[in-house]
Amino acid sequence: MRAPAIVEWSWHTAAQEPPVNALALVRRGVHHGFVRRRRIVVSARPEELWRRGEAIHLRRALSAGVRSYAREIAASTRLFDRLRSGGEFGAELWARLEERPSILPAGSSVDLGDPREIEKVHADLRNHSTDLYAKLSWVSADPEDESLRIRFSFGSERLDDWHKDRRRSQAADRFAELAFPEIRVLGKDRALARLLEKCCGSRIRMSERIVYSNAPGGGAHFHHDLEVNQLGVAYAQLQGATAWLALPKWRLAEFSAPLDLERPDARLDRWLNSAPKLTRRLAEAGLLYVMRAGDVLLLPSPSGDLAAWHSVFAMGKRPSLSLSFGLFASTESE
């Protein structure tokens, strides 16, 4: 596993002529400016970054795995293109699983209370677990953002069943792996597992698997992934590129004063997500991470103040493909 490094970026406003090889940060109609790589500097040890709630960028950590699953990654990219054009999720998913007799269809549903949900496909794992699901949804409620995601889990979302039953959680992980074999690129990497064990001080189980296809001009607004029993999140870029702003809550609060992260309102939303001035400050502080195929980004959440808040910009002219897994303490029996 390569040691993490920090890429320093020079900044250029959207009104300027973009320099050669500059990357445009555009999301949901807001142009945040251009950045250009300046140099790579030595970073702190991963364990130290993790304890401080800082993002850990592992460049090209999974490059070999991405190459070995090139065919599956290309097929999944085409799948998301069809879904974006109105393809039927259930039919697409079961076409992928038709030679997998261990997974059985159990219907579909749509949560009318979730404006981003498109369809939830339910399944049972033969002789193992019931009420698993794959949920297709938009990343944003903005109709101009065509970014999609598929989350694999089980039970009731409203009752937070996902963190109450480890056995069924593992069955949902298996469901995800059967549907998207390229998930193994992240879930089975031994060097990454050893690094996570050092950072977290225990064996790690990767669960709550999500497959993303971020569309040009789209991405995610600032948020965190602090959840019950979840130690952090591992993100892997499989195809295309994304740009991330990521930093612990206490540090984001300093950049956002006098606004209060604990009291979200329209002013705070505009500052965090639609203010090029903030994006520039974060980029110049070394808190911008550009993810390319084979890269991993670790986002710790050891506590409320140390949870890594992050936002995402889709890069390039084509939708990308990526993964995220929640990180949980494991046991010797797993």
N, C-alpha and C positions, 0 to 999 in steps of 0.2 A: 504494500500500500504506500503510495507516494505521500510525502509529508505535505501538509497544507501550506499554501502560499497565498499572498494577497497581491492582486493586480491593482496597481494604481492607475487612475483614469484622469485624463484631461477633459475639461468640460467646455461645451460650446452651446450657446443659446439657440433656440429654434429659429431665431431671426437671422442668425449668421449663416454664411455659406458653409456647409458641412465639409470638414477636412477629409482627405483621402482615408478610406478604411474606417470612417466613423460609423457608429451604431446609433440609430434613431430610437429614442424611447417615446413611443406613442401608445396610449391606451385609452380606449373609449372616447376618441375624439379630442383628447388633450395631448398636445406635443410638449413633452417635458425637456426636450433638448437633445443634443448629440454628445456622445462620449467616445473617446479614442484611447486605446490602451497605451500607457506610457512606459511602465516597467513592472517587473515582478519583484516583490520584496519578501524577505523571510518572515514567516509568521511564527506565533507562539506554538508550543506543543498542543496537540489536540485536546489532551486532558485539561490543560489550563483554559483553553477557549471554552470547553464544555462547562467547566465550573463557573465561568463568568457569564454564561448564557449567550456566548458569541457564536455566530454561524461558522461552520467548518467546511471549507470548499476543497474537495479532493479532485483535482484536475486529472482527467483521463484514467481515473481509478478503475473503471469498468470497460475500458475500450475493447479489450480482448473478448469479453462476454457479449458486448454489443455486436461485434463482428460475427460471432458465432451464431447469433440469432437474427441475422440480417433479414432472412426470408420472413420470419414471423413478425418482425418489426414492420416490414413493408406491408404485409397483409393487414396488420392492425391499423396502419395509417390509412389504407384504402377503406377499411371498415368504418372508421370515423368519418371519412369523406361521404360515404353512403348515408350514414346516420344524419349527417349535417344537411343532406339533400332530401331528407324525409324517409329514409329507409326504416323498416320495422325492426326495432331492437330485438324483440323476442325471436323472430325468425332468424336474424343474423347470429344471435348467440347460440341457438340450438343447432344451427348448421355447423358451427364450430365444434359442438359437443356430440354430434351424431354417432361418433365412434367411441364414445366414452360411456359405457353402460353403467358405470358407478354413480353417475349423476342423473337424477330423474326430474322431469318438469313438474311443477306444482302450481301453474297458473301465473297470472300477472295482475298488477294493480297500478293505480295512479293516485297519489296523495293530493287531493284537490286543495289542501291547505298549504302546499309547498309550490309556489309559483315557478320554481326552477325545475321541478321534477318532470321528466318526460314519460318514463315508464320504469316500473320495478318488476323484474322477472324473478319469480320464486322457484326454488329447487330444493330437492332432498338428496342427501348423499346416502346411497344404499347401505343399509345396515349400520348407519353411523349417526346421522343427525338430520333434523328436519328444520323447515322454515328458514333456509338460507335465502339470500337474495343478491341480485346484481342490480344496482340502481343507476340508470342513465339520467343525467341532469345537465342543465346549463351551468357553467361556472358563475355566470352573472345573470341578473334579471334584466340587464340592458339588452334590448332586442338587436342592437348592432354588434354585440359581442357573440360570436359563434363558437366560443370555446366550450368544450364538452368534457365531462368526466364520468367514469363508471366506478362506483364504489361497491365492494363486496363485503357483506356483513350478514347479520341474522336477526330474527326476532323483531321487536318493536323499537323503532327509532325514538318515538316519543317517550318511551319508558327507559331509554338508555340501556337496553338489554346487552349491547355489544361489549360492555366491560364486566358483565356479571357471570359469564359462563365460558371458561377457557376452552373447554372441549368443543363447543359449538363454534367458537371463534376460530379454532384451528380447522374445523370443517369448512368454514367460509374461506379461509386461506387456500385450502385445497381446491375449492370451487374456482377461485380466481386463477390458480395455477393451471387448471385444466382448460379454462377458457382462453387464457393468455400465457402460453408457455414461456414467453420472454420475461415474465416476472422473475424467473429463476436467476436472471442476470444480477438482480439486487438481492434476492432472498437467499441465495446459495453461495455468495461470495465469502470465502473463509477469511481473507485478509480484512475485509470490512467488519466481519463479526468479531474478530480479535480486537480491532480498534475500538469498536463500540463497547466491548467488555472492559477495556481499560478506562474508557470515559465514564461509564456508568457504574463500574465496580461490581458487576454481576453479569451472568450470562443473559443474553437478550433474545427475546422473541419478537419477530417482525410480523405485525398483524394489521387488520383494518386496511386492506390493500386498495389503492385507488389507481386507475389508469386515466391519464389526462391527454387531451388533444387541444392545446392552446392555439387559437386562431389568430392570424395577424391583426394587430390593433387591439387585441383583447388581453386577458390576464386577470389577476386577482388583486383586489384592494387590500390595504393593510389589515392584518388579523393575526391571531396567535392560535396555537394548537394545544393550549394547556387543557388537558382532560384528566379525568379520574384515572389514576394508575399509569398514565402515559408519561414516559420519561422524555420524549422528544419525537422527532419525525426524521426519517431518511428519505431524501428525494433523489431520483436518478433521471438524467436526461438520456433518452434513447435515440431520438432523432430531432434534427432542427436545433433551435436555440431559444433560451429564455434569459431574461435579465431579472435579477432579484435585488431588492433592498431588504436587508435583514440586520437586526440588532436587538439586544435585550430591552425589555420594557422600560427599565429605569433610565436607559440611555436615550430611548426614543422620547421619553417624557422631558428630558433636558432640551432636546431639539424642538419640542412642541410647546414649551412654556410660553405664556401663562395658561394655555389650554390644558384641560385635565383629561387624561386618557380614561379615567374612571367615570367621566360624565360625557358620553358621546352626544354630539349635537351636529347641526349642519356646518358650523364653523370648523369644528374639528375634522369632519369628513372632508371638507374642501382642502384643508391644510395637509392632511395626510395623503390624500389621493389625487388631488388636482392642482397642486402647487409646485410648479417647476423649481421654485426657490428652495423648497425642502429637498427635492430630489437632487438638486445640485449640491447642497450641503452634505447630504449623506454620501453621495458619490465621491466628493472631494475628501471625505473623512475615511475613505477606504471601506465603505459599507455597501458597495455595489458589487454583485457577483454575476458574471455572465456564464451561463451553463451551456455547454455544448455536448454533443453525443459522447457518452462515456463518463461524464462528470457526475459527481455525487455532492449533495449539499446536506449537511447534518444540522438540524435546528433543535437545540436542546430546550427543554422546559422543566428544569429541576424545581422551580418555584414560580410564584406569580411575578415577582419583580425581575426574575432572570429568564422568563419565557421569551424565546426569540420571536418578536413580531416581524412580519415579512409581507412584502407585496411583490407581484410578478408582472412583468411586461413580456408579451409574446414578441419574438423577433423574427425577421425575415419575411418572405413573401408567401410561404406555405405553412399550413398548420404543422405543429410539432407533435412528438409523442414522448410521454414521460410517465414516471411512477412515483407514488409516495407510499411509505409504510409507516404505521405507528410503531414506536419502540416501547417494549414492556419487559419488565424483569421476568426471567424464565426460572425454571426449576430443574433439578437434575433429572427428574422423571419424564420431562418432556422430550 
